[in-house]
Amino acid sequence: MPFPYIPETITVHLGEPDADAQNVTLPFSDYIKNVASSEIYPTWPESALRANILAQISFALNRVYTEYYRSRGYPFDITNSTAVDQSFINGRSIYDTVSVIVDDIFSDYLRRDGFVEPLFAQYCNGTTVTCNGLSQWGTVDLAEQGRNSVEIVKTYYGDDISIVVDAPIRGITATAPRRNLNLGSTGNDVAFVQLRLNRISNNFPSIPKIPNPNGFYDVATRDAVREFQSIFDLAVDGIVGRATWYKIQQIYASVKRLNDLSSEGITYNEIPKIFPNALSPGAEGNEIRVIQYMINYIAQYEDTVNPVEINGVFDSPTEQAVRGFQRTYGIPETGIIDENTYARMFDVYNAIIISLPDDQLLAPYRPYPGFLITLGFDGSYIIPLQTYLNAISTVFTEVPEAGSSGVYDEQTRNAVLAVQNLTGLEITGVVNLATWNAIGDLYADIRSGEITTPTQFPGYVIDGGSQL
């Protein structure tokens, strides 16, 4: 999950979670004004009011950030049941004093030092009900002793409390990725799943640890997902769709006690930052090469998308091609590769290469599938890869046969390692775009006769004076 933000709106369920009750959506600041006006008195000292309102903001943001209700399938963010959430009286009048303070600090919230999530700022009135968190009436006593709002909240929640000021404001968006995650998927969403499954496995040790949570959906990730799905009665397919995503979110929040005052907390190294959230003009790297490669295939079928040079630089022609793609497929025309644009581009590219018969290929070999291939992968793209490698092994003795198992096994990986060494590529055993094309180009040269075996008849060179 990304860093916390202030939602533009929040949806409140007017009853206990499972009650048949109305849902009300309103601006977040208006919601906090209503809660504060329902729970505290406008005549209290200002520092007491501010301390209480900070706790109310943080409590609500914790519900939103952890998707406490959304991850359980509810269509709302919080309830007005004081047994589990905060008091909210739909349509009530708002105190002017409260309104002024909320307008000033509604984008501020509490968190523990070194943690990311908003503090689950438990509180109670301190008279008829007591708790481990803030005492609302107790804040009045502290304020009358001259304590400011920061000193008051630290009195109840500890000295390791920080106040985040002016957090960004945006609409609530579901965290579930727009497309399913499975073998070959890459990105921060994959890293999100890997990091959370590794933490969940501490409590459920039958879930195997993912040894390298690097944002690439490999076989180890699939195996961990399958075991998680089996434990929590989900369809065991090794694919992270919406149901699996939110169950992971729910169980992760549970084992970390994110909805508890004594939360284990989310540390900064648990926020995936492996891949950039968006690629803008001027960016460079292998990610740009893959995008340019996909653009060129799409350009063969869409006149509105221009082909580009595969140079690994997000230059002006690439930006214009991206804009053309976005226009064509009804995506906001930003010229930036964000998650939505990349997912749609991959889907279009993948649909093209799957449907292409061999006689319509742009090269004598199948196109790159669009994702990294690592140990354990299977699928329709492995047999062609093994075919190419086996052909190469008949010419280059340093390249062993890859076999024909249809699985990217150790035998196939050894052949890939040899080709990477032969062609001067980074020796990883992972098939990326460069390795796929190097294998394909060698195979194409062998088929065309440009590379021959030592015993193969080379043919004759015919010049202008030769006669047949």
N, C-alpha and C positions, 0 to 999 in steps of 0.2 A: 504494500500500500504506500502511496506517496506521503509526503508530509501533510500535516493537518492544515485545514483551511476553514474559513468561516462560510457556511452555506448561505446562499442568498435567501433560501426558504427552508422551512422544516415542516414535515407532516406529522401532526399530533393525532393519536388515537384517543377518542374521548371515552375511555373506559379501560378496564384491565385488558391485557394483551389478547385473550381469546374471546372477549365479550363482543357481541354483535352491536357495534357502536360506530358512530360517524367518525370519519377522518377529516381533519381540517388542515389545510396548507396555508401558511402565512409567512411573511418575512421573518427571518431569524431574530432580528432586533425586536420586532413586535412580540414575538413569543417570549423573549427574556423579560420584556416589560410586563407582560401579563403574569409570568411566574413570580417575578419580584413583587408585583402589586398584590399577588394572592398570598404571599408567604411572609412578607416583612412589612414594617410600618414606616411611612414616609417621614415620621417625626424623629426617627432614630438619628444619631450622629452620622455625618456623611461618611466617615471612615468605616463605620459598621455597615452602612448600606453598600459601599463599594466592595468590602470584603465578601459580603453575602452574594452580591451580584457576580463577582468573579467565580465563586464556587458554583453558582447556578449555570453560568456560561460553560465552565469546564465540564460539569456533569453532562450537559446536553451534547457538547462536542464529543465527549467520549462515546456516547451512544451512536452519534453519526459516524465518527472515525472508525470505530470497530464494526460498524454495520450490525450492531447487536440484534436488531429486529429484522433488518433486511436479509441478513444471512440465514435467518430462520424461516424465510418465506413470507414474512408480514409486509404489507404494502405501506408501512409507515416507519418513522424514525424514532418515535418516543411516545409514551402514553401519558395521560394525565392522572394515572393511578398513583397516589402518594405511597402506596405499599411498595412500589418498585421504581417509581420515577419522581417527577416533580408536580406540584399543584399547578393546574392550568384551568382557568374558568373561561370558557368560550364566550366572547362578547362583553366581558367585564370592562369597567372603566379603569383607566391607567392613572396613577398618581403622577403629577407633574415633576415632583422631585426625582422620582424613579426614572421617568422618561429622560430627563436631562443627563443623569449619570449613565444610563444604558447607551444613549447616543454617543457618549464620550468613550466608553470602554467595551462596547459589544464585540470588538475585534481583538480583544485581549483574552488570554486564558492562562490557566495554571498548568505547570508540568514539573516533574522532578528533574533535577540536574542530570544531564546525560541521557535522558529518555526523550522519546519522540511524541508519544501519544498524550493528548490532554488528560490531566489528572481526573480519575474518577473521584470527584470531590464530594465524598459522602458528607451529609450534614443532617441535623435534626433541630427541633426547636429548643432543646436543652432544658425544658421544664417537664412537660408531660412525657416526652420521649427523649432518651439519651442515646448516644452512639459514639463510635471511635473518632468521628470526624468533627466538623465545625459545629459549635453550639450557637444557634442564631441569637438567642438572648444573651449568651455569653459574650458575643461580639460587642454588644452595647456596653457591658461593663468595661471591656478592654478599651473601647473608644473613649469612654468617660475618664479613663486613666491616662489618656493622651496618646494611645497607640494609633499609628496610621494603618491603612488597609493592608500594606505589605507585612507589617509586624503582626497584625491580627491573623492573617492566613498562615504565617509561619508558626505562630503559637499552636495552631491546631494540626497543621499538616507536616511540620518539621522545617528545619533550616535549609534543607536541600530543595526547597521550592523556588522555582523561577516563574516570572510572569512574561509570557510572550506578548509583545505589543504590536498592534497593527498587522495581524496575520492577513494573508490574502483572502479576498472574498470571491467566491464563484458559485455557480449552481452545483447542486449535488449530482454527481454522476456515478453510476454503478461501476464498481471496480472490476467486475467480471469482464474478461477480454471479449472482443467482438467476434472472435472465431475460436473454435476449440483448439486446445493445445495438445499436440501428440508428437510422436517421433518426428524429429526434424525441425520442430518449431524452435524459434530463437527469440530472445528479447527479455526485458525486465519482468514480464509476467511469468516467464518460465523460472527465472531466478527467484521470484516471489514464492512460487510453489515449492521450489527446492529448499529454500531456507526454512519455510514453515514446516514442511514435512520432516526435515531433520530435527527441528525442535519438538514436534509432536512425537517423534519416535523415542524421545527420552521417556515419555509416559506410556507409549505403546511400542515396546521393543521389537515386536514382530515386523514392524515397518523397517525395511533395510535403510541404512544411512546412504545418502547420495554422496559419493566421495568427492565430487568436484562440482559444487553448485555454481556453475559459470554461465547460466542463462541459455544453455543448449539442452534441448529435451532429448536425452540419450536413453539407452536401454535401462540404465540404473534408475533414472527418473520414472520411466514407465513402470518398472517393477515396484517401486515405492508407491506410486499412485494406485496400482492394482491392489496392493495389500491394504492401503488405506480404504479403498472402496469396499473391499471385502469386510473389513472390520465394521464399517459404518453403514452396511446394507445398501450400498449403491451398486449400480450396474458395473460389473468388473470388466472394463474394456481398456483400461490404461489410458483413457482420454480425459483430459480435464475440460469438461463442459461447465455450464452454469451451475448445475447441482453440485458437482464435485468441488468446484471453486469455492462456493459459499460454505460448503461443509468444512473444507480446509480452514477457511476464515473463522468459522464458528468454533471449531475444536482448538485452533491455535489461540484464539482469545481466551478460551476456557483454561487451557493448560498454563497460559501465561498470567492468568487472573487479571486480564486487562480491564475487566469491569469490576474491579475491587480496589479498595483504598490501598491495600498492600500488594499492588500489582508487581509482578516481576519486571514489567516494563519492556518496551521496544527500544533497543539501542540503535544508534545511527548506522552501525555496520549491518543491521538487519533490513535496511532500506535499500533495495536493489538499485544500483547506479551503474550496472555493467554496460548497458547500452544507452546511448543518448535518447532522450524522450522524443526528440525531433531532429531531423537533419535539414539544415538550412544552406542556402547558397554560400559557397566558400569552404564547406566541409570537404574533407578528403579521407580516403581510406577504402578498405575492401568492401564495406557496406555500400559505398557509392558505386563501385564496380558491379556489384550484384544488381543494384537498381538499374544501372545503365544497360546491363545485359537483358534484364526483363523488359525494359522499355523498347529495346530493339526488336524483340520478338513481337511485342504487342503492336509496334509500329507497322509490321507487315500486314496487319489486319484492320488497323484503325488509321484512316487518313488524317485524323485530327491529332495524332501523336507522331512527332517526327523522330527518326532514328538519331542517335548521338554517338560520339566517339567514346569508347570504353577506356577512360583514362583515370578513373578513380577520383576525379575532381568534380564537385558540384558547381559546374560552370554555368554560364548563361544559357547555352543550348539545352543543358540538362534541366535547368529551371523551366524553360519554355515547354519542354517535353512533359515535365511533371504537371504544369498548368494545363496542357492539352489533355492529359490523362484525367485530371480532376474534372475538367469541363465535361468530358465525354461520359464520365461515370457518376455525375451528379454530386461530386464532393466539393466542399468549399474551395474555391480557387485561391490558394495561398502560395503555391510554389514551394511549399515546405513538405517534406516527407514526415508526416506524423503517423501515429499508430493506425489511424483509420485509413490513410492513403496507402501505407505499406501493406496492410492486410488486404485491401481491395486489389492492389497491384499484383500481389502474390497469387490471389485467387484467380484473377484473369489470366496471368501467365501460366499458372498450373493447369487451368482448363484448356489452354491452347496446346501445351506440350503433350498432355495426356491424349488429346484427340488427334494429334498429327500422325498420319501414316508415314512410314519410312520414306516413301517417294516424295514427300513434301517437306522434308527436313532442310534447314538452311545449311547443314553440314552433313558429312557422311556418318555422323554419330548422333545419338539422342541428345537433346539439350540438357544442360545442368538442371537437376530437379529443384534448385532454389534453396536448398538447406544443406547443412553439414551432414556427412554420412560417417558414422562411427560404429564401433564394434556392436554387433547384435542387430543392426538394422536389417529389415527384410522389406520386400516389396518389388514392384514391377521394374524399378530402376537398377536393382542389383544384378539381375541376369545379364542385361546389356553391359554393365560395368565389367563383370567377370568375362564376358565374351571379348571385350576389347583387351583386357589384360592377358587373356590366354593367347590372343593373336600376337601381342607384343612379346610374350615369352618365347614364341617360336623364332623370333629374330634376335632378341637381346637375351643372351644366356644368363645374364645377371638378374633377370626378372623371372621369378618362379611362376608356375601356373597358379591361377586363382581358384581353379575348380569351378563347379557349376551348382553349388548348393542353393543359390537364391538367398543366402544370408551373408551379411558382411561379417565373416568369421576371421579367425587368425590367419588362415591361408590366404584369404583375399587381402587382408591388411598387409601381410608380408610382401605381396606383389605390389601394392600401392607404395609401401615404403621404398621398394627398389626403384620404382618409376620416379618418385620424388627425388631420390638420390641421383638418378640418371639425368634428370632434367634440371637439376640445380634448385629445386624448390625446397622450402622448409620441410624437414623430415619429421612429420607428425603422425602419419598413418591415418589422418583425417582427410576425407575427400571434400575439399572446398571447390569454389569455382575454378581457381587456377589449376588445381590438380586434376579436376574432371576434364578441363579443356586440354591439358597436357596429355592425358591418357587418350582422349579422343583424337587429338592431332596426330599422335604416333600411330594410332590405329588407322586413321585415314591415309597417312603416308604409306603404310604397309599395303593397304588395299589398292592404292593407286600405283604401286610398284616403285615409288620413290625411295623406299627402303627395302632392301632385299636380303634374303639369307645368303650365306657364303656360297651355297650350291645353286642358287636360283639363277636362271638364264637372264642376263641383263638386257638383252635386245641389242639393236644396232643404232648408231647415230647416223642419220642420213643428211648429207649436205647437198648443196645445190648441184654439184657435179656428179652425184651418185646416180647410178642406174639400177633399176630393179631387174 
